[in-house]
Amino acid sequence: VRLAESGGGLVQAGGSLRLSCAASGSIFSISVMGWYRQAPGKERELVASITNGGGTNYADSVKGRFTISRDNAKNTVYLQMNSLKPEDTAVYYCNAVVTLTTRSSTSYWGQGTQVTVFS
C-alpha cells in the first residue's frame, strides 16, 4: 500500500492550503484516514481524522480552521487548511488504517509534506 501526499508549500499567515493523500495498492477497505504533523523538536501529533462513515475528530488547535474530508471511491483524504498560522508550520503526514485484500489490517504512513507558514 502506498500513500501519496501532495499540496504542501509556503504560505503567508492567514492564507490557505489544501493537502491531498491518495492510497493505492491491495486495498479492501480503509477504516480511518487522518493527518498528523510534526514540528521541529516536537512529537508527532494528530491534526484530524475521519472514519469511512464520515465521523471526524480534530485537534483543538485547528478546530474551526481546518476541515478534513475523504472520497471513499478514490481512497483519498483531504485537509483544507484556512487561516493558517506560523505555529501550523510542520511536516504533515497522512495515515490510513487499511484492511488488505488478504483481510489483514495495518496502519500506513505517507512520506510527509512540508507546510511552512510565514508572518
C-alpha positions as CSV (number, residue, x, y, z in Angstrom):
1,V,0.0,0.0,0.0
2,R,1.3,3.4,-0.9
3,L,0.1,6.8,0.4
4,A,0.9,9.7,-2.0
5,E,0.6,13.1,-0.4
6,S,0.5,16.5,-2.2
7,G,-0.4,20.1,-1.6
8,G,2.2,21.3,0.9
9,G,4.1,24.5,0.4
10,L,4.9,28.0,1.6
11,V,2.1,30.4,2.5
12,Q,1.7,33.7,4.3
13,A,-0.1,33.7,7.7
14,G,-3.9,33.9,7.1
15,G,-3.6,32.0,3.9
16,S,-4.9,28.6,2.9
17,L,-3.6,25.3,1.6
18,R,-5.2,22.0,0.7
19,L,-3.5,18.7,1.3
20,S,-4.4,15.5,-0.5
21,C,-3.4,11.9,0.1
22,A,-4.3,9.1,-2.2
23,A,-4.0,5.4,-1.1
24,S,-3.2,2.7,-3.6
25,G,-2.4,-1.0,-3.6
26,S,-4.1,-4.2,-2.5
27,I,-6.8,-2.3,-0.5
28,F,-10.0,-4.0,0.6
29,S,-11.2,-1.1,2.7
30,I,-9.9,1.8,4.7
31,S,-11.5,2.4,8.1
32,V,-9.8,5.6,9.3
33,M,-7.7,8.2,7.4
34,G,-6.0,11.1,9.1
35,W,-3.4,13.8,9.1
36,Y,-0.7,14.2,11.7
37,R,2.0,16.8,11.9
38,Q,5.5,17.1,13.4
39,A,7.2,20.3,14.0
40,P,11.0,20.5,14.6
41,G,11.8,19.3,18.1
42,K,8.3,18.2,18.8
43,E,6.4,14.9,18.8
44,R,4.1,13.9,16.0
45,E,0.5,14.9,16.8
46,L,-2.9,14.2,15.4
47,V,-4.3,17.1,13.4
48,A,-7.6,15.5,12.2
49,S,-9.1,12.1,11.3
50,I,-12.1,10.8,9.5
51,T,-13.8,7.4,9.5
52,N,-15.3,5.7,6.4
53,G,-18.7,6.8,7.8
54,G,-17.7,10.4,7.8
55,G,-17.1,10.8,11.5
56,T,-14.4,13.4,12.2
57,N,-12.0,14.4,15.0
58,Y,-9.9,17.5,15.3
59,A,-7.1,18.8,17.4
60,D,-8.3,21.7,19.5
61,S,-5.7,23.9,17.9
62,V,-7.2,23.5,14.4
63,K,-10.9,23.4,15.1
64,G,-12.8,26.0,13.1
65,R,-9.8,26.5,10.7
66,F,-9.1,23.0,9.2
67,T,-11.6,20.7,7.5
68,I,-10.9,17.0,6.8
69,S,-12.9,15.1,4.1
70,R,-12.5,11.9,2.1
71,D,-13.6,10.4,-1.1
72,N,-14.1,6.7,-0.4
73,A,-14.3,5.7,-4.0
74,K,-10.9,7.2,-4.7
75,N,-9.3,6.2,-1.3
76,T,-8.3,9.8,-0.9
77,V,-8.4,12.1,2.1
78,Y,-8.1,15.9,2.0
79,L,-7.2,18.5,4.6
80,Q,-8.4,22.1,3.8
81,M,-6.4,24.4,6.0
82,N,-7.6,28.0,6.3
83,S,-6.5,30.9,8.4
84,L,-3.0,29.4,8.7
85,K,-0.7,30.5,11.5
86,P,3.1,30.3,11.8
87,E,2.6,27.6,14.5
88,D,1.0,25.4,11.9
89,T,4.4,25.0,10.3
90,A,5.4,21.3,10.3
91,V,5.7,18.2,8.2
92,Y,2.3,16.8,7.6
93,Y,1.8,13.1,7.4
94,C,-1.1,11.1,6.0
95,N,-2.1,8.0,7.8
96,A,-4.6,5.2,6.8
97,V,-5.8,2.1,8.6
98,V,-6.1,-0.3,5.8
99,T,-7.7,-3.7,5.5
100,L,-5.9,-5.5,2.7
101,T,-7.4,-7.9,0.2
102,T,-5.9,-10.6,2.5
103,R,-8.2,-9.3,5.3
104,S,-5.3,-8.3,7.5
105,S,-5.3,-4.7,8.8
106,T,-2.3,-2.4,9.1
107,S,-1.6,1.3,9.6
108,Y,0.3,3.0,6.8
109,W,2.1,6.4,6.6
110,G,2.8,8.8,3.8
111,Q,6.2,10.3,3.3
112,G,5.2,13.7,4.6
113,T,4.7,17.1,3.0
114,Q,6.2,20.3,4.4
115,V,3.9,23.2,5.3
116,T,5.6,26.5,6.1
117,V,3.6,29.5,7.3
118,F,5.4,32.8,7.5
119,S,4.2,36.0,9.1
